[in-house]
Amino acid sequence: MVALGASIAALGCVGAGVSLGIATAKACDACARQPEADSKIMKLLILGGALAEATAIYSFVIGVLIILFLG
């Protein structure tokens, strides 16, 4: 059960990786369509990436805590 809980927590890391990939693809597409909005798009991409990475780190920490304290 501990391994199952940790693997479910690790799904948050996978979700963050997928969401960052999709966001990066959309940002590249948006920059190709409107090059003059490049700086605004990049600011939003970096902010969204930081939030997604924070979610991934929280998921990783929860998975490690599950393994260490319940395992």
mmCIF file of the N, C-alpha and C atoms, coordinates in Angstrom:
data_MODEL
# 
_entry.id   MODEL 
# 
loop_
_atom_site.group_PDB 
_atom_site.id 
_atom_site.type_symbol 
_atom_site.label_atom_id 
_atom_site.label_alt_id 
_atom_site.label_comp_id 
_atom_site.label_asym_id 
_atom_site.label_entity_id 
_atom_site.label_seq_id 
_atom_site.pdbx_PDB_ins_code 
_atom_site.Cartn_x 
_atom_site.Cartn_y 
_atom_site.Cartn_z 
_atom_site.occupancy 
_atom_site.B_iso_or_equiv 
_atom_site.pdbx_formal_charge 
_atom_site.auth_seq_id 
_atom_site.auth_comp_id 
_atom_site.auth_asym_id 
_atom_site.auth_atom_id 
_atom_site.pdbx_PDB_model_num 
ATOM 1   N N  . MET A 1 1  ? 0.812  -1.202 0.000   1.00 0.00 ? 1  MET A N  1 
ATOM 2   C CA . MET A 1 1  ? 0.000  0.000  0.000   1.00 0.00 ? 1  MET A CA 1 
ATOM 3   C C  . MET A 1 1  ? 0.857  1.269  0.000   1.00 0.00 ? 1  MET A C  1 
ATOM 4   N N  . VAL A 1 2  ? 2.007  1.180  0.650   1.00 0.00 ? 2  VAL A N  1 
ATOM 5   C CA . VAL A 1 2  ? 2.890  2.340  0.674   1.00 0.00 ? 2  VAL A CA 1 
ATOM 6   C C  . VAL A 1 2  ? 3.394  2.651  -0.734  1.00 0.00 ? 2  VAL A C  1 
ATOM 7   N N  . ALA A 1 3  ? 3.781  1.603  -1.461  1.00 0.00 ? 3  ALA A N  1 
ATOM 8   C CA . ALA A 1 3  ? 4.274  1.803  -2.821  1.00 0.00 ? 3  ALA A CA 1 
ATOM 9   C C  . ALA A 1 3  ? 3.171  2.349  -3.723  1.00 0.00 ? 3  ALA A C  1 
ATOM 10  N N  . LEU A 1 4  ? 1.952  1.897  -3.511  1.00 0.00 ? 4  LEU A N  1 
ATOM 11  C CA . LEU A 1 4  ? 0.825  2.401  -4.299  1.00 0.00 ? 4  LEU A CA 1 
ATOM 12  C C  . LEU A 1 4  ? 0.584  3.883  -4.013  1.00 0.00 ? 4  LEU A C  1 
ATOM 13  N N  . GLY A 1 5  ? 0.638  4.267  -2.754  1.00 0.00 ? 5  GLY A N  1 
ATOM 14  C CA . GLY A 1 5  ? 0.462  5.677  -2.398  1.00 0.00 ? 5  GLY A CA 1 
ATOM 15  C C  . GLY A 1 5  ? 1.557  6.555  -2.957  1.00 0.00 ? 5  GLY A C  1 
ATOM 16  N N  . ALA A 1 6  ? 2.793  6.053  -2.914  1.00 0.00 ? 6  ALA A N  1 
ATOM 17  C CA . ALA A 1 6  ? 3.907  6.834  -3.457  1.00 0.00 ? 6  ALA A CA 1 
ATOM 18  C C  . ALA A 1 6  ? 3.806  6.954  -4.969  1.00 0.00 ? 6  ALA A C  1 
ATOM 19  N N  . SER A 1 7  ? 3.362  5.893  -5.628  1.00 0.00 ? 7  SER A N  1 
ATOM 20  C CA . SER A 1 7  ? 3.238  5.970  -7.090  1.00 0.00 ? 7  SER A CA 1 
ATOM 21  C C  . SER A 1 7  ? 2.103  6.890  -7.504  1.00 0.00 ? 7  SER A C  1 
ATOM 22  N N  . ILE A 1 8  ? 1.045  6.938  -6.734  1.00 0.00 ? 8  ILE A N  1 
ATOM 23  C CA . ILE A 1 8  ? -0.042 7.879  -7.023  1.00 0.00 ? 8  ILE A CA 1 
ATOM 24  C C  . ILE A 1 8  ? 0.452  9.315  -6.835  1.00 0.00 ? 8  ILE A C  1 
ATOM 25  N N  . ALA A 1 9  ? 1.277  9.542  -5.821  1.00 0.00 ? 9  ALA A N  1 
ATOM 26  C CA . ALA A 1 9  ? 1.844  10.879 -5.618  1.00 0.00 ? 9  ALA A CA 1 
ATOM 27  C C  . ALA A 1 9  ? 2.783  11.247 -6.759  1.00 0.00 ? 9  ALA A C  1 
ATOM 28  N N  . ALA A 1 10 ? 3.475  10.254 -7.322  1.00 0.00 ? 10 ALA A N  1 
ATOM 29  C CA . ALA A 1 10 ? 4.395  10.520 -8.430  1.00 0.00 ? 10 ALA A CA 1 
ATOM 30  C C  . ALA A 1 10 ? 3.648  10.897 -9.700  1.00 0.00 ? 10 ALA A C  1 
ATOM 31  N N  . LEU A 1 11 ? 2.379  10.577 -9.796  1.00 0.00 ? 11 LEU A N  1 
ATOM 32  C CA . LEU A 1 11 ? 1.598  10.970 -10.972 1.00 0.00 ? 11 LEU A CA 1 
ATOM 33  C C  . LEU A 1 11 ? 1.514  12.487 -11.100 1.00 0.00 ? 11 LEU A C  1 
ATOM 34  N N  . GLY A 1 12 ? 1.613  13.181 -9.990  1.00 0.00 ? 12 GLY A N  1 
ATOM 35  C CA . GLY A 1 12 ? 1.645  14.645 -10.038 1.00 0.00 ? 12 GLY A CA 1 
ATOM 36  C C  . GLY A 1 12 ? 2.869  15.157 -10.771 1.00 0.00 ? 12 GLY A C  1 
ATOM 37  N N  . CYS A 1 13 ? 3.987  14.457 -10.632 1.00 0.00 ? 13 CYS A N  1 
ATOM 38  C CA . CYS A 1 13 ? 5.204  14.832 -11.361 1.00 0.00 ? 13 CYS A CA 1 
ATOM 39  C C  . CYS A 1 13 ? 5.036  14.590 -12.847 1.00 0.00 ? 13 CYS A C  1 
ATOM 40  N N  . VAL A 1 14 ? 4.414  13.487 -13.200 1.00 0.00 ? 14 VAL A N  1 
ATOM 41  C CA . VAL A 1 14 ? 4.179  13.180 -14.616 1.00 0.00 ? 14 VAL A CA 1 
ATOM 42  C C  . VAL A 1 14 ? 3.231  14.218 -15.224 1.00 0.00 ? 14 VAL A C  1 
ATOM 43  N N  . GLY A 1 15 ? 2.191  14.557 -14.498 1.00 0.00 ? 15 GLY A N  1 
ATOM 44  C CA . GLY A 1 15 ? 1.239  15.559 -14.984 1.00 0.00 ? 15 GLY A CA 1 
ATOM 45  C C  . GLY A 1 15 ? 1.889  16.912 -15.190 1.00 0.00 ? 15 GLY A C  1 
ATOM 46  N N  . ALA A 1 16 ? 2.790  17.275 -14.299 1.00 0.00 ? 16 ALA A N  1 
ATOM 47  C CA . ALA A 1 16 ? 3.481  18.555 -14.456 1.00 0.00 ? 16 ALA A CA 1 
ATOM 48  C C  . ALA A 1 16 ? 4.380  18.544 -15.682 1.00 0.00 ? 16 ALA A C  1 
ATOM 49  N N  . GLY A 1 17 ? 5.034  17.435 -15.941 1.00 0.00 ? 17 GLY A N  1 
ATOM 50  C CA . GLY A 1 17 ? 5.882  17.341 -17.128 1.00 0.00 ? 17 GLY A CA 1 
ATOM 51  C C  . GLY A 1 17 ? 5.092  17.438 -18.415 1.00 0.00 ? 17 GLY A C  1 
ATOM 52  N N  . VAL A 1 18 ? 3.965  16.755 -18.451 1.00 0.00 ? 18 VAL A N  1 
ATOM 53  C CA . VAL A 1 18 ? 3.112  16.805 -19.643 1.00 0.00 ? 18 VAL A CA 1 
ATOM 54  C C  . VAL A 1 18 ? 2.553  18.210 -19.844 1.00 0.00 ? 18 VAL A C  1 
ATOM 55  N N  . SER A 1 19 ? 2.125  18.827 -18.766 1.00 0.00 ? 19 SER A N  1 
ATOM 56  C CA . SER A 1 19 ? 1.552  20.169 -18.895 1.00 0.00 ? 19 SER A CA 1 
ATOM 57  C C  . SER A 1 19 ? 2.601  21.188 -19.329 1.00 0.00 ? 19 SER A C  1 
ATOM 58  N N  . LEU A 1 20 ? 3.839  21.044 -18.862 1.00 0.00 ? 20 LEU A N  1 
ATOM 59  C CA . LEU A 1 20 ? 4.897  21.956 -19.312 1.00 0.00 ? 20 LEU A CA 1 
ATOM 60  C C  . LEU A 1 20 ? 5.208  21.752 -20.787 1.00 0.00 ? 20 LEU A C  1 
ATOM 61  N N  . GLY A 1 21 ? 5.175  20.522 -21.245 1.00 0.00 ? 21 GLY A N  1 
ATOM 62  C CA . GLY A 1 21 ? 5.397  20.270 -22.664 1.00 0.00 ? 21 GLY A CA 1 
ATOM 63  C C  . GLY A 1 21 ? 4.325  20.882 -23.534 1.00 0.00 ? 21 GLY A C  1 
ATOM 64  N N  . ILE A 1 22 ? 3.093  20.737 -23.119 1.00 0.00 ? 22 ILE A N  1 
ATOM 65  C CA . ILE A 1 22 ? 1.981  21.317 -23.877 1.00 0.00 ? 22 ILE A CA 1 
ATOM 66  C C  . ILE A 1 22 ? 2.053  22.842 -23.852 1.00 0.00 ? 22 ILE A C  1 
ATOM 67  N N  . ALA A 1 23 ? 2.354  23.407 -22.686 1.00 0.00 ? 23 ALA A N  1 
ATOM 68  C CA . ALA A 1 23 ? 2.439  24.869 -22.575 1.00 0.00 ? 23 ALA A CA 1 
ATOM 69  C C  . ALA A 1 23 ? 3.570  25.431 -23.429 1.00 0.00 ? 23 ALA A C  1 
ATOM 70  N N  . THR A 1 24 ? 4.697  24.730 -23.472 1.00 0.00 ? 24 THR A N  1 
ATOM 71  C CA . THR A 1 24 ? 5.816  25.187 -24.282 1.00 0.00 ? 24 THR A CA 1 
ATOM 72  C C  . THR A 1 24 ? 5.466  25.138 -25.764 1.00 0.00 ? 24 THR A C  1 
ATOM 73  N N  . ALA A 1 25 ? 4.785  24.082 -26.172 1.00 0.00 ? 25 ALA A N  1 
ATOM 74  C CA . ALA A 1 25 ? 4.374  23.980 -27.579 1.00 0.00 ? 25 ALA A CA 1 
ATOM 75  C C  . ALA A 1 25 ? 3.413  25.101 -27.952 1.00 0.00 ? 25 ALA A C  1 
ATOM 76  N N  . LYS A 1 26 ? 2.488  25.390 -27.078 1.00 0.00 ? 26 LYS A N  1 
ATOM 77  C CA . LYS A 1 26 ? 1.525  26.463 -27.357 1.00 0.00 ? 26 LYS A CA 1 
ATOM 78  C C  . LYS A 1 26 ? 2.207  27.827 -27.360 1.00 0.00 ? 26 LYS A C  1 
ATOM 79  N N  . ALA A 1 27 ? 3.194  28.021 -26.479 1.00 0.00 ? 27 ALA A N  1 
ATOM 80  C CA . ALA A 1 27 ? 3.913  29.301 -26.459 1.00 0.00 ? 27 ALA A CA 1 
ATOM 81  C C  . ALA A 1 27 ? 4.725  29.488 -27.734 1.00 0.00 ? 27 ALA A C  1 
ATOM 82  N N  . CYS A 1 28 ? 5.351  28.412 -28.213 1.00 0.00 ? 28 CYS A N  1 
ATOM 83  C CA . CYS A 1 28 ? 6.096  28.501 -29.481 1.00 0.00 ? 28 CYS A CA 1 
ATOM 84  C C  . CYS A 1 28 ? 5.153  28.816 -30.632 1.00 0.00 ? 28 CYS A C  1 
ATOM 85  N N  . ASP A 1 29 ? 3.987  28.203 -30.615 1.00 0.00 ? 29 ASP A N  1 
ATOM 86  C CA . ASP A 1 29 ? 2.993  28.472 -31.647 1.00 0.00 ? 29 ASP A CA 1 
ATOM 87  C C  . ASP A 1 29 ? 2.525  29.930 -31.584 1.00 0.00 ? 29 ASP A C  1 
ATOM 88  N N  . ALA A 1 30 ? 2.299  30.429 -30.367 1.00 0.00 ? 30 ALA A N  1 
ATOM 89  C CA . ALA A 1 30 ? 1.843  31.811 -30.210 1.00 0.00 ? 30 ALA A CA 1 
ATOM 90  C C  . ALA A 1 30 ? 2.921  32.800 -30.642 1.00 0.00 ? 30 ALA A C  1 
ATOM 91  N N  . CYS A 1 31 ? 4.187  32.501 -30.343 1.00 0.00 ? 31 CYS A N  1 
ATOM 92  C CA . CYS A 1 31 ? 5.281  33.380 -30.766 1.00 0.00 ? 31 CYS A CA 1 
ATOM 93  C C  . CYS A 1 31 ? 5.436  33.382 -32.281 1.00 0.00 ? 31 CYS A C  1 
ATOM 94  N N  . ALA A 1 32 ? 5.162  32.243 -32.899 1.00 0.00 ? 32 ALA A N  1 
ATOM 95  C CA . ALA A 1 32 ? 5.250  32.181 -34.355 1.00 0.00 ? 32 ALA A CA 1 
ATOM 96  C C  . ALA A 1 32 ? 4.138  32.992 -35.008 1.00 0.00 ? 32 ALA A C  1 
ATOM 97  N N  . ARG A 1 33 ? 2.987  33.040 -34.369 1.00 0.00 ? 33 ARG A N  1 
ATOM 98  C CA . ARG A 1 33 ? 1.855  33.787 -34.938 1.00 0.00 ? 33 ARG A CA 1 
ATOM 99  C C  . ARG A 1 33 ? 1.964  35.283 -34.692 1.00 0.00 ? 33 ARG A C  1 
ATOM 100 N N  . GLN A 1 34 ? 2.425  35.651 -33.487 1.00 0.00 ? 34 GLN A N  1 
ATOM 101 C CA . GLN A 1 34 ? 2.539  37.074 -33.147 1.00 0.00 ? 34 GLN A CA 1 
ATOM 102 C C  . GLN A 1 34 ? 3.910  37.343 -32.530 1.00 0.00 ? 34 GLN A C  1 
ATOM 103 N N  . PRO A 1 35 ? 4.906  37.564 -33.338 1.00 0.00 ? 35 PRO A N  1 
ATOM 104 C CA . PRO A 1 35 ? 6.254  37.799 -32.804 1.00 0.00 ? 35 PRO A CA 1 
ATOM 105 C C  . PRO A 1 35 ? 6.360  39.055 -31.938 1.00 0.00 ? 35 PRO A C  1 
ATOM 106 N N  . GLU A 1 36 ? 5.483  40.016 -32.156 1.00 0.00 ? 36 GLU A N  1 
ATOM 107 C CA . GLU A 1 36 ? 5.558  41.250 -31.356 1.00 0.00 ? 36 GLU A CA 1 
ATOM 108 C C  . GLU A 1 36 ? 5.117  41.040 -29.914 1.00 0.00 ? 36 GLU A C  1 
ATOM 109 N N  . ALA A 1 37 ? 4.397  39.954 -29.625 1.00 0.00 ? 37 ALA A N  1 
ATOM 110 C CA . ALA A 1 37 ? 3.953  39.662 -28.257 1.00 0.00 ? 37 ALA A CA 1 
ATOM 111 C C  . ALA A 1 37 ? 4.880  38.665 -27.569 1.00 0.00 ? 37 ALA A C  1 
ATOM 112 N N  . ASP A 1 38 ? 6.102  38.562 -28.058 1.00 0.00 ? 38 ASP A N  1 
ATOM 113 C CA . ASP A 1 38 ? 7.051  37.559 -27.577 1.00 0.00 ? 38 ASP A CA 1 
ATOM 114 C C  . ASP A 1 38 ? 7.350  37.708 -26.089 1.00 0.00 ? 38 ASP A C  1 
ATOM 115 N N  . SER A 1 39 ? 7.607  38.919 -25.627 1.00 0.00 ? 39 SER A N  1 
ATOM 116 C CA . SER A 1 39 ? 7.985  39.102 -24.222 1.00 0.00 ? 39 SER A CA 1 
ATOM 117 C C  . SER A 1 39 ? 6.836  38.795 -23.279 1.00 0.00 ? 39 SER A C  1 
ATOM 118 N N  . LYS A 1 40 ? 5.626  39.178 -23.642 1.00 0.00 ? 40 LYS A N  1 
ATOM 119 C CA . LYS A 1 40 ? 4.469  38.894 -22.794 1.00 0.00 ? 40 LYS A CA 1 
ATOM 120 C C  . LYS A 1 40 ? 4.193  37.390 -22.729 1.00 0.00 ? 40 LYS A C  1 
ATOM 121 N N  . ILE A 1 41 ? 4.332  36.725 -23.863 1.00 0.00 ? 41 ILE A N  1 
ATOM 122 C CA . ILE A 1 41 ? 4.108  35.277 -23.899 1.00 0.00 ? 41 ILE A CA 1 
ATOM 123 C C  . ILE A 1 41 ? 5.147  34.572 -23.043 1.00 0.00 ? 41 ILE A C  1 
ATOM 124 N N  . MET A 1 42 ? 6.396  34.988 -23.133 1.00 0.00 ? 42 MET A N  1 
ATOM 125 C CA . MET A 1 42 ? 7.452  34.351 -22.359 1.00 0.00 ? 42 MET A CA 1 
ATOM 126 C C  . MET A 1 42 ? 7.275  34.565 -20.857 1.00 0.00 ? 42 MET A C  1 
ATOM 127 N N  . LYS A 1 43 ? 6.828  35.757 -20.470 1.00 0.00 ? 43 LYS A N  1 
ATOM 128 C CA . LYS A 1 43 ? 6.573  35.999 -19.049 1.00 0.00 ? 43 LYS A CA 1 
ATOM 129 C C  . LYS A 1 43 ? 5.494  35.065 -18.527 1.00 0.00 ? 43 LYS A C  1 
ATOM 130 N N  . LEU A 1 44 ? 4.425  34.907 -19.293 1.00 0.00 ? 44 LEU A N  1 
ATOM 131 C CA . LEU A 1 44 ? 3.348  34.020 -18.868 1.00 0.00 ? 44 LEU A CA 1 
ATOM 132 C C  . LEU A 1 44 ? 3.799  32.559 -18.858 1.00 0.00 ? 44 LEU A C  1 
ATOM 133 N N  . LEU A 1 45 ? 4.629  32.177 -19.832 1.00 0.00 ? 45 LEU A N  1 
ATOM 134 C CA . LEU A 1 45 ? 5.134  30.808 -19.881 1.00 0.00 ? 45 LEU A CA 1 
ATOM 135 C C  . LEU A 1 45 ? 6.027  30.508 -18.687 1.00 0.00 ? 45 LEU A C  1 
ATOM 136 N N  . ILE A 1 46 ? 6.876  31.433 -18.326 1.00 0.00 ? 46 ILE A N  1 
ATOM 137 C CA . ILE A 1 46 ? 7.764  31.217 -17.178 1.00 0.00 ? 46 ILE A CA 1 
ATOM 138 C C  . ILE A 1 46 ? 6.963  31.148 -15.884 1.00 0.00 ? 46 ILE A C  1 
ATOM 139 N N  . LEU A 1 47 ? 5.965  31.990 -15.731 1.00 0.00 ? 47 LEU A N  1 
ATOM 140 C CA . LEU A 1 47 ? 5.121  31.950 -14.541 1.00 0.00 ? 47 LEU A CA 1 
ATOM 141 C C  . LEU A 1 47 ? 4.358  30.631 -14.452 1.00 0.00 ? 47 LEU A C  1 
ATOM 142 N N  . GLY A 1 48 ? 3.773  30.210 -15.556 1.00 0.00 ? 48 GLY A N  1 
ATOM 143 C CA . GLY A 1 48 ? 3.053  28.943 -15.562 1.00 0.00 ? 48 GLY A CA 1 
ATOM 144 C C  . GLY A 1 48 ? 3.969  27.761 -15.339 1.00 0.00 ? 48 GLY A C  1 
ATOM 145 N N  . GLY A 1 49 ? 5.172  27.810 -15.916 1.00 0.00 ? 49 GLY A N  1 
ATOM 146 C CA . GLY A 1 49 ? 6.141  26.742 -15.700 1.00 0.00 ? 49 GLY A CA 1 
ATOM 147 C C  . GLY A 1 49 ? 6.581  26.647 -14.248 1.00 0.00 ? 49 GLY A C  1 
ATOM 148 N N  . ALA A 1 50 ? 6.755  27.792 -13.620 1.00 0.00 ? 50 ALA A N  1 
ATOM 149 C CA . ALA A 1 50 ? 7.144  27.792 -12.206 1.00 0.00 ? 50 ALA A CA 1 
ATOM 150 C C  . ALA A 1 50 ? 6.049  27.185 -11.337 1.00 0.00 ? 50 ALA A C  1 
ATOM 151 N N  . LEU A 1 51 ? 4.815  27.513 -11.633 1.00 0.00 ? 51 LEU A N  1 
ATOM 152 C CA . LEU A 1 51 ? 3.709  26.936 -10.861 1.00 0.00 ? 51 LEU A CA 1 
ATOM 153 C C  . LEU A 1 51 ? 3.587  25.438 -11.089 1.00 0.00 ? 51 LEU A C  1 
ATOM 154 N N  . ALA A 1 52 ? 3.783  24.994 -12.316 1.00 0.00 ? 52 ALA A N  1 
ATOM 155 C CA . ALA A 1 52 ? 3.720  23.558 -12.609 1.00 0.00 ? 52 ALA A CA 1 
ATOM 156 C C  . ALA A 1 52 ? 4.868  22.815 -11.936 1.00 0.00 ? 52 ALA A C  1 
ATOM 157 N N  . GLU A 1 53 ? 6.050  23.400 -11.937 1.00 0.00 ? 53 GLU A N  1 
ATOM 158 C CA . GLU A 1 53 ? 7.189  22.757 -11.288 1.00 0.00 ? 53 GLU A CA 1 
ATOM 159 C C  . GLU A 1 53 ? 6.998  22.713 -9.774  1.00 0.00 ? 53 GLU A C  1 
ATOM 160 N N  . ALA A 1 54 ? 6.392  23.736 -9.205  1.00 0.00 ? 54 ALA A N  1 
ATOM 161 C CA . ALA A 1 54 ? 6.119  23.715 -7.769  1.00 0.00 ? 54 ALA A CA 1 
ATOM 162 C C  . ALA A 1 54 ? 5.167  22.566 -7.429  1.00 0.00 ? 54 ALA A C  1 
ATOM 163 N N  . THR A 1 55 ? 4.179  22.341 -8.271  1.00 0.00 ? 55 THR A N  1 
ATOM 164 C CA . THR A 1 55 ? 3.264  21.226 -8.066  1.00 0.00 ? 55 THR A CA 1 
ATOM 165 C C  . THR A 1 55 ? 4.002  19.898 -8.154  1.00 0.00 ? 55 THR A C  1 
ATOM 166 N N  . ALA A 1 56 ? 4.924  19.784 -9.100  1.00 0.00 ? 56 ALA A N  1 
ATOM 167 C CA . ALA A 1 56 ? 5.705  18.554 -9.238  1.00 0.00 ? 56 ALA A CA 1 
ATOM 168 C C  . ALA A 1 56 ? 6.584  18.324 -8.012  1.00 0.00 ? 56 ALA A C  1 
ATOM 169 N N  . ILE A 1 57 ? 7.183  19.375 -7.504  1.00 0.00 ? 57 ILE A N  1 
ATOM 170 C CA . ILE A 1 57 ? 8.038  19.226 -6.318  1.00 0.00 ? 57 ILE A CA 1 
ATOM 171 C C  . ILE A 1 57 ? 7.209  18.826 -5.114  1.00 0.00 ? 57 ILE A C  1 
ATOM 172 N N  . TYR A 1 58 ? 6.025  19.416 -4.939  1.00 0.00 ? 58 TYR A N  1 
ATOM 173 C CA . TYR A 1 58 ? 5.156  19.024 -3.827  1.00 0.00 ? 58 TYR A CA 1 
ATOM 174 C C  . TYR A 1 58 ? 4.754  17.560 -3.934  1.00 0.00 ? 58 TYR A C  1 
ATOM 175 N N  . SER A 1 59 ? 4.428  17.110 -5.130  1.00 0.00 ? 59 SER A N  1 
ATOM 176 C CA . SER A 1 59 ? 4.062  15.706 -5.328  1.00 0.00 ? 59 SER A CA 1 
ATOM 177 C C  . SER A 1 59 ? 5.229  14.789 -5.000  1.00 0.00 ? 59 SER A C  1 
ATOM 178 N N  . PHE A 1 60 ? 6.429  15.174 -5.429  1.00 0.00 ? 60 PHE A N  1 
ATOM 179 C CA . PHE A 1 60 ? 7.618  14.374 -5.147  1.00 0.00 ? 60 PHE A CA 1 
ATOM 180 C C  . PHE A 1 60 ? 7.881  14.302 -3.647  1.00 0.00 ? 60 PHE A C  1 
ATOM 181 N N  . VAL A 1 61 ? 7.774  15.421 -2.966  1.00 0.00 ? 61 VAL A N  1 
ATOM 182 C CA . VAL A 1 61 ? 8.017  15.447 -1.520  1.00 0.00 ? 61 VAL A CA 1 
ATOM 183 C C  . VAL A 1 61 ? 6.989  14.585 -0.793  1.00 0.00 ? 61 VAL A C  1 
ATOM 184 N N  . ILE A 1 62 ? 5.748  14.647 -1.198  1.00 0.00 ? 62 ILE A N  1 
ATOM 185 C CA . ILE A 1 62 ? 4.718  13.833 -0.567  1.00 0.00 ? 62 ILE A CA 1 
ATOM 186 C C  . ILE A 1 62 ? 5.007  12.352 -0.791  1.00 0.00 ? 62 ILE A C  1 
ATOM 187 N N  . GLY A 1 63 ? 5.427  11.980 -1.995  1.00 0.00 ? 63 GLY A N  1 
ATOM 188 C CA . GLY A 1 63 ? 5.781  10.587 -2.266  1.00 0.00 ? 63 GLY A CA 1 
ATOM 189 C C  . GLY A 1 63 ? 6.935  10.116 -1.418  1.00 0.00 ? 63 GLY A C  1 
ATOM 190 N N  . VAL A 1 64 ? 7.956  10.944 -1.273  1.00 0.00 ? 64 VAL A N  1 
ATOM 191 C CA . VAL A 1 64 ? 9.111  10.580 -0.428  1.00 0.00 ? 64 VAL A CA 1 
ATOM 192 C C  . VAL A 1 64 ? 8.702  10.469 1.022   1.00 0.00 ? 64 VAL A C  1 
ATOM 193 N N  . LEU A 1 65 ? 7.868  11.376 1.485   1.00 0.00 ? 65 LEU A N  1 
ATOM 194 C CA . LEU A 1 65 ? 7.409  11.307 2.877   1.00 0.00 ? 65 LEU A CA 1 
ATOM 195 C C  . LEU A 1 65 ? 6.573  10.054 3.129   1.00 0.00 ? 65 LEU A C  1 
ATOM 196 N N  . ILE A 1 66 ? 5.764  9.665  2.170   1.00 0.00 ? 66 ILE A N  1 
ATOM 197 C CA . ILE A 1 66 ? 4.973  8.439  2.307   1.00 0.00 ? 66 ILE A CA 1 
ATOM 198 C C  . ILE A 1 66 ? 5.899  7.235  2.442   1.00 0.00 ? 66 ILE A C  1 
ATOM 199 N N  . ILE A 1 67 ? 6.939  7.188  1.612   1.00 0.00 ? 67 ILE A N  1 
ATOM 200 C CA . ILE A 1 67 ? 7.867  6.058  1.667   1.00 0.00 ? 67 ILE A CA 1 
ATOM 201 C C  . ILE A 1 67 ? 8.658  6.049  2.985   1.00 0.00 ? 67 ILE A C  1 
ATOM 202 N N  . LEU A 1 68 ? 9.127  7.213  3.402   1.00 0.00 ? 68 LEU A N  1 
ATOM 203 C CA . LEU A 1 68 ? 9.982  7.268  4.595   1.00 0.00 ? 68 LEU A CA 1 
ATOM 204 C C  . LEU A 1 68 ? 9.228  7.021  5.894   1.00 0.00 ? 68 LEU A C  1 
ATOM 205 N N  . PHE A 1 69 ? 8.036  7.610  6.015   1.00 0.00 ? 69 PHE A N  1 
ATOM 206 C CA . PHE A 1 69 ? 7.358  7.542  7.305   1.00 0.00 ? 69 PHE A CA 1 
ATOM 207 C C  . PHE A 1 69 ? 6.334  6.419  7.401   1.00 0.00 ? 69 PHE A C  1 
ATOM 208 N N  . LEU A 1 70 ? 5.841  5.951  6.290   1.00 0.00 ? 70 LEU A N  1 
ATOM 209 C CA . LEU A 1 70 ? 4.855  4.869  6.348   1.00 0.00 ? 70 LEU A CA 1 
ATOM 210 C C  . LEU A 1 70 ? 5.430  3.527  5.903   1.00 0.00 ? 70 LEU A C  1 
ATOM 211 N N  . GLY A 1 71 ? 6.610  3.554  5.298   1.00 0.00 ? 71 GLY A N  1 
ATOM 212 C CA . GLY A 1 71 ? 7.196  2.332  4.754   1.00 0.00 ? 71 GLY A CA 1 
ATOM 213 C C  . GLY A 1 71 ? 8.052  1.579  5.680   1.00 0.00 ? 71 GLY A C  1 
# 
